[in-house]
Amino acid sequence: MMSAWRNTLYVGTMDARIDVTYIWLSEDGSQGGDLWLWHGTNAAGNPFELSGVNLDEFDEDGLIARSHVVYPYPDEYVLKAVLGSGT
């Protein structure tokens, strides 16, 4: 899963992309996040689409101090979507 995610974001070896569909930030700028959609063609040539949320905490300089990525699927489902039958 992590290799597929990295290949989508940085290497471009997967025919997939991650689109951010919504962004939010707390009034004091200390917390924020985004809703994203990861979609494309998986390793078996089948289409897949997965959504998730990224939650961030920012330091005094506005840099990410902590980041947490969550999605509503079991890891097996994500692996199958990315490598096998799609979603």
C-alpha positions as CSV (number, residue, x, y, z in Angstrom):
1,M,0.0,0.0,0.0
2,M,2.7,2.5,1.0
3,S,4.6,1.7,-2.2
4,A,1.5,2.3,-4.3
5,W,0.8,5.6,-2.5
6,R,4.4,6.7,-3.0
7,N,4.4,5.7,-6.6
8,T,1.2,7.8,-7.2
9,L,2.6,10.8,-5.4
10,Y,6.3,10.9,-6.2
11,V,7.4,8.5,-8.9
12,G,4.4,8.5,-11.3
13,T,4.7,4.8,-12.0
14,M,1.0,4.2,-11.2
15,D,-1.7,5.5,-13.4
16,A,-3.4,7.2,-10.5
17,R,-3.8,10.5,-8.8
18,I,-4.9,12.0,-5.5
19,D,-7.4,14.9,-5.7
20,V,-8.1,17.0,-2.7
21,T,-11.9,17.7,-2.6
22,Y,-12.1,19.8,0.6
23,I,-9.7,21.6,2.9
24,W,-10.3,23.0,6.4
25,L,-8.2,25.0,8.9
26,S,-9.0,25.9,12.5
27,E,-9.4,29.6,13.3
28,D,-6.1,29.7,15.2
29,G,-4.2,27.8,12.4
30,S,-3.1,25.0,14.7
31,Q,-5.1,22.2,13.1
32,G,-6.4,21.4,9.7
33,G,-7.0,18.7,7.2
34,D,-8.3,17.7,3.9
35,L,-10.7,15.2,2.3
36,W,-9.1,13.4,-0.7
37,L,-9.9,10.9,-3.4
38,W,-7.3,8.5,-4.6
39,H,-8.3,7.0,-8.0
40,G,-7.0,5.6,-11.2
41,T,-6.0,2.2,-12.7
42,N,-4.5,-0.4,-10.4
43,A,-1.6,-2.8,-11.0
44,A,-4.0,-5.4,-12.6
45,G,-5.4,-2.7,-15.0
46,N,-8.7,-2.3,-13.1
47,P,-10.2,1.1,-12.0
48,F,-10.1,1.9,-8.3
49,E,-11.3,4.8,-6.2
50,L,-10.7,5.3,-2.5
51,S,-11.4,8.3,-0.3
52,G,-9.8,9.4,3.0
53,V,-9.0,12.2,5.3
54,N,-5.7,13.8,6.3
55,L,-5.5,15.5,9.7
56,D,-2.7,17.8,10.5
57,E,-1.3,19.7,13.5
58,F,0.9,22.8,12.8
59,D,3.7,24.3,14.8
60,E,4.1,28.1,15.5
61,D,5.9,28.5,12.2
62,G,2.9,26.9,10.3
63,L,4.9,23.7,9.5
64,I,3.3,20.3,9.9
65,A,4.2,19.0,13.3
66,R,2.0,15.8,13.1
67,S,0.0,14.3,10.3
68,H,-2.5,11.4,10.4
69,V,-4.0,9.8,7.4
70,V,-7.2,7.8,7.8
71,Y,-9.6,6.0,5.5
72,P,-12.8,4.0,6.2
73,Y,-11.5,0.7,4.8
74,P,-9.7,-2.3,6.2
75,D,-6.1,-2.5,5.0
76,E,-6.9,-5.7,3.0
77,Y,-9.6,-3.8,1.0
78,V,-7.1,-1.0,0.1
79,L,-4.5,-3.5,-0.9
80,K,-7.0,-5.4,-3.1
81,A,-8.1,-2.1,-4.7
82,V,-4.6,-1.0,-5.5
83,L,-3.2,-4.4,-6.6
84,G,-6.1,-6.5,-7.7
85,S,-9.7,-6.3,-8.5
86,G,-10.3,-2.5,-8.0
87,T,-13.2,-0.9,-6.3
